[in-house]
Structure formats: C-alpha cells, structure tokens
Amino acid sequence: MALGSSALPALPPLMLAPAGITGRYLREMLPSFLPPTLLTGAGINPERLARDELYRVPLYQVQALLEQVLRAVPDPLFALRQTRGLSLKAYPWLGASLLASVDLRTGLERLIELEPLVWDGSRIELSQQGEQACLRWIELQPLPPAMVEMALAGWILLAPTLAQVPAGEVRLHFRHAARAPLEAYEAVLGCRPQFDQPDISLHFPAAWLTRAMTHSDPTAGEWLLAEARRRLAEGPETWLLESRVRALCLGRLPGELPEAAAIAQELAMTPRVLRDRLQ
C-alpha cells in the first residue's frame, strides 16, 4: 500500500525558514579537530565551508551540527567556549563597520542594521530607560538554547575589545533554563546570566553608550558603512537566494517540488536570471 502524505511528519519550522549563518562565522567557531563526517552528517558541505565566502549555512543544519557535537563532547557549554575565541574577522563587514564607529551607541546601531550580513535568525532592539540601556534579542523563529547563548555571547565577548566595557557589569537574560551551573557560565562569559526570564536581553548602564570605540577609524567609517549597506541590499538576490530557494522547496514537501519557472515567479525574477544567479 502506498504511504500517504498524511503519514509523513511535518517539517520543523526552522527548516521552512530561509534563515542561515555565514560560512565564515561558522568556520571560525568550529574547533580544528572536528571530523568532517560531523559536518556532512548535518548536511554541511566541508569544501564550501572552507572556500566559498558566499556560503550561508541554513540554521537547521547548524542546529543539527550542534546537537551532534554536544552529544560527542560531554560539556553543555562547549559551543559557548568556542565562541569565546572568535575575532572580528568572523563578522565580515559587520565587524569592520563596528570598528569604524565613533562610540558604542553608533556601533550598536550598526550592529542592529547590519546583523543580517552574519545571520538572519533574529532582530535586535536598543532601548534606554533612565540610567539603564537594553539590547533586546527577538527570535524570528524558535531556536535551540545553545544557539541563542552563542549569539548573545558574541555581544558580551566583543564589548571589552570595542569599548573597554567590563563584562561583569552587564545583566544577561535568557528565556530558557540554565544548561549548566551558573558558575560555569560566569567562567566563560565574565558575568552570571539570569535564566527563565521573560525575554532575551542584555542590560547595561546607559552612560556606556557614549564611550568611545577603542580602535575607531572614522575616516574609513563612511566607506565601510556604504559598502556594508550595498552588500546588505544585494543579499536577497545573491547570498540569500540559495536559502530562499531551499525554503520554497522544503515548504512544498511532501508534495511535488516546484518547477524552476514557479520558483522564479515567486521570487519575482525570470527563470534565466534565477539560473544565472544560482550559478
């Protein structure tokens, strides 16, 4: 008897979202001893990860890889520790634009604007109330706790480099429950996060917003920002295109995959343009 489509499980929402992370960021974060079989087991192409600067790894594949790594390594904060070793070169154009910012407020505003150059699984809001400022991190689709922690760890770990702000004076909130003792988190991040909170956010003194960026280069800032914005604008038709096509195809399962012409029409381009850009 043929297996009906109703018998197939629904795909997870993260697979249906055209959300991904730059291969460069993932490459910088991964340990050198990671077996290539773990990458291929998660659907990640090791060769593209090593050489293709436009490679954007789908978040559902990053999640699968994290799950495999955390099963193999008896340390729930292993991925978080790897994030500690990241440098600004892991954040193409976003890192350069931050360095060109005059003060922390400008840097954070550029972070909010340009974060999709690194990944597109969330959006950020900056607010100020009295003497306190807050960066609120809003998921665009449900993400596993380990991935959420990694994303916010970047804020904590880069802040001292960019503006000489002490990590121990920030309050970091997560919605999920702690996955390790609080002392272990503090050893990695330099601050003790609070869990089971109503939102995902980073709180710090508003006076920090006027702190000068340590390595600021304002003369290069305008050019860097203009180039970063240009790359951001071309994203949907270049480095985001593969993710959008993949999400459209996965969204049709378990039915028939759409023809190239139907995909092109949904993306508002001709089949020939779609083919050329996918090349």
Buried (B, 14 or more C-beta within 10 A) or exposed (E): EEEEEEEEEEEEEBBBBBBBBBBBBBBBBBEEEBEEEBBEEBEBBBEBBEEEEEBBBBBBBBBBBBEBBBEEBEEBBBBBBBBBEBEBEBBBBBBBBBBBBBBBBBBBBBBEBBBBBBBBBBEBEBEEEEEEBBBBBEBEBEBBBBBBBBBBBBBBBBBEBBBEBEBEEBBBBBBBEBBBEEEBBBEBBBBEBBBEBEEBBBBBEBEBBEBEBEEBEEEEBEEBBEEBBEBBEEBBBEBBBBBBBBBBEBBEBEEEEBEBEEBBBEBEBEBEEBEEBEE
